[in-house]
Structure formats: C-alpha cells, structure tokens
Amino acid sequence: MSRNHSNPISRTSSVTANGTGAAAGEGNLGALALYGEARLKVLGWRYTAEASAGSDGVSAEIGGEAFLARAEIDGKAELGPAEATVTSHAVAGSNAGADVGIGREGVSSAISASAGAEVEMDGRVGVAGVGAGYKAGARAGVGIEAEFTAGMQDGKFVIGGEFGAALGFGGSMGGYISIDPGKVVETVSDAADAVGTVGNQVRDAQAVAAEVEASRRRAALQ
C-alpha cells in the first residue's frame, strides 16, 4: 500500500549504507523484448522509521537490517500485451521490521524477524491488465514473517499474502492477484476496434464479390 499521504502528522527517518555494484542489459529476440539486471551489495546496514496520520488514513513502519552480502537478479520478457517477470535474491545477515497501514486504498500489515541466510524467488505473469504472482524461498537460521495486503496499489486492485518460518531450516511462500481496471478497459476497447475493422473489411470484400458476380452475369447476357 502506498504511504505517500498528504497528512498533517508525519515523521520519517531512513539511513542506508553499503558497497554496491550493478549491471543491466536489454534487447529483442524477434517480437520478444527482454530485460535483465543484477546487483550485489556487501557489508551493508539500514534502518527506517515512519509514521503518518491524516485524512487518507494511518500508517506506521519501523525496521532495520544488517548484512554481509546481498545479491539480486531481475528479468523481464514482454510479447505484445503479455509479460512475465522473475526476481530472485540471496542474503546473509539479519533483519527485523513491522508495518501496518489502513486507509482509503485498503489495508496492509507485515511483520518479520530473521537471522541467517535466505534465497528467495518471485515471479509474475500478466495479460491485458490481469496479473498473478508467486513467491517462494528457502532459508537457514531462525526467523518468521507474515504479510497480508488488500486494496489499490498504483491504480491496480491487489490482494495477496505471504508466510515464512525457519528454525534451523525453513521456507516461505506467497502469492497475489492484481487487476488493472484501466488496462482491462483499454484492451477491451482495442479488441472491439479490431473486430469492427475486420467486420468492415468483410463487408467490403462481400461488396466487391457481389459487383464481380453482377459484372459476370451482365457479360453472360450480352
């Protein structure tokens, strides 16, 4: 859930430090558009604290993280109105955090605490404004996390959740469904236009065929 509230009460604090390296590339394979990016961070730490309240709702977030190393890889492919994305990351370190938000756009809540190593991957597929995603991971160490979201995010209606736990070894899993009303309407409109165009072409072809047949009959009578 977005927390960019225009509220009379708001407090935010955030600090991040790490050594970072990154690489990215993109290209095309015929009509298929491809994009990829990789990032590596070492010896980093971060803390954040935020609270706000106003006419848009209330939200609060607090968290911290320290890690020896974090690696992230993202990939995306697009073909016409369809797209697929995959994101994976691996991290060795510890973190703790919690956040909750209640407002006009919906509700969200999350809590997590862990120490050890974790590998996680999530992906998404979408066509014409309707998407679905998954998340799965494995971890060694100790930790627990839970998350639930329902509401509007960036103009899309999203509902989903995630749960994970580890004591020695464990894992996590989650998923969500999203609907972009604007894109759905746009796709339906484009499809209707395409159907109309095909219909016009069919009628034109029928008119031409009728004219050819009439000409043939007139020639046969002469």
N, C-alpha and C positions, 0 to 999 in steps of 0.2 A: 504494500500500500504506500502510496506517495505521502510524504510528510512535509511537503512544501506548503505549509499552512501560512496564510496571511493572518497571524494571530497577534493579539495584544500581549500575550505572555509567551516568551520563547527563550530558551537557554541552550546553547550548543557549544561543545568543546571537542576538538579532534586533533590528534597528533599521530603522524606516521613516519617511520624511519626504516630504511632498508637499502641494500645494494641491489640494483635491478638491471637485468639485461632482457632484450626483447628482439624478436624477428617476425616479419609478416610477409605474406605473398598472396597474389591473386591472379587469376587467369580464366580462360574459357576453353572448354572442350566441346566444340560444336555449339549447340544452343545451351549447354550447361555452364553456368557461371560458378566458379569455385573461389573460396577464400580461406586462408589459414593463418594462424598466429600462434606464436609460442613465447612464453615469458618465464623468467627464472629470477627468484628473489632469494637472497641469503642473509642470515643474521639480521632479521627484522623484528620490529615491535610496533604495536599500535594500540591506542586506546581511544574510545569515543564516548561521549555522553551527550544526550539531547533530550529536551523536554519541551512540549508546547501545548497550549490550550487556547481555544477560541471558538468562533462560530463554526469553523469547519470540523471541529472535534478535538480530541485529546490524543496525545501520543507521547511515549517515553521510550528511550533506548539507552542502554549502557553496556559496554563491552570492552574487552582487552584481549590482545594476542601477542605471543612471542614465539618466534620460530627459528629453527636452524636453517631450514631451506624450504622453499615452496616453488613448485613447477606447475605451470598451467598451459594447456594446449586447447585451442578453439578451431573448429572447422565449420564451414557452411557451404551448402550447394543450393542453387536455385535453377529451376526449369519452368519457365512460364509462371503460372500462378502458384506453383508448388515449391516448397522449400523445406530443407532439413538442416538442422544444426546439431553439432556434438561438442560438448565441452568436458574436459577432464582435468583433474588436478591431483597433485600429491603433496603432502605437507608433513613435516616432522616438527612438533612443537606442542604448545598448549594454548587453550583459549577458554574464555568464559563470557557469556553475554545473555541479555534478555531484552525483549522489546514487546510492546503492546500498542495497538492503535485502534481507535474507534472513531468513526467519522461518517460523513455523508457518502463516501465512496465504498464503505464496507468495514470489515473488521479483520485484524490480523494479530497473531501472537506467536512468539517463539522464545525458546529457552535452550541454552546449550552450555556444556562444560566438558572439556576433554583434555587429555594429556597423552601423547604418544605419536603414532604415525597413522596416516589415513590416505587412502586412494579413493577417489570418487569420480563418477562419470554421469553426465546427464545429457539428454537429447530431446529434440523437438521436431515434430513434423506438422506441416500446416498446408491447407489448400483453401483458397477463396475466403480467408478470414476466420476459418475454424481450425484450431490447433490442439494438439495433445502432447504432453511431455512426460518424461520419466526421469527418475534419479535413483542411482544405486551406488553403494560404496562398501569398502571393507576397511577395517581398522584394527590396529594392535595397540593396546594400552587400556585406559579406563575412560569412559565418557558416556554422556547421554544427551540427546537432543530431541525436540519435538517442535513442530511448526504447523500452523493452520492459517489459511488465507481464503477470504471470500469477499469479492467486491470488484470495483473498477480499478484497473491499472493501465495508465497510458491509453485511455479510451477503450480498453477491452474488458469484458467481464471474465474474471478468473476465479476458479475455485480449485483448491488443492491442499495437500498436506504432506508431511514428511515425519518419519520417526526413525531413530537410530539409537543403539546402545552397544557398549563393549565393556567387558571385564576380562582382560587378557586378549581375547579376540572377539570381534563382533562385526556388525554391519549396519547399513542404513538403507532405506528405500522410501520412495515417494512418487507422487505424480500429480498432474493437474490437467485441466481442460480450459481453454480460452476461446472466446468468441469476440470477434471484432465486428460490431454491427455495421460500421461504415463500409468496411471492405466487403462484407457479405452483400450489402445493397449494391455496391459498385459492380461486383461480379455478376449479380443477377441482372442488372441493367445492361452490362456489356453482352451477356448471353442473349437477352431479349433483342438487342440491336442486331446481333449476329443472326438470330432467327429471322428477324424482319428483312435483313439483307438477302438471306438465302431465299426467302419467300418471294421477294421482288425479282430475283434472278430466275426463279422457276416460272413466274408469271411471264416474264419477258421471253423466256425460251418457248413457252407454250404459244405466245402470240406469234413468234417467228415461225414456229412449226405450222400453225394454222394458216398463216399467209403463204407459206410454201405449198401447203396442200391445196389452197384455193387457186394458186397460180397453176398448179399441175392440172387441176380439173378444167380450168379455163382453156389451157393448151390442148387438152384432150377433146374438147368440144369443137375446136376450130378445124 
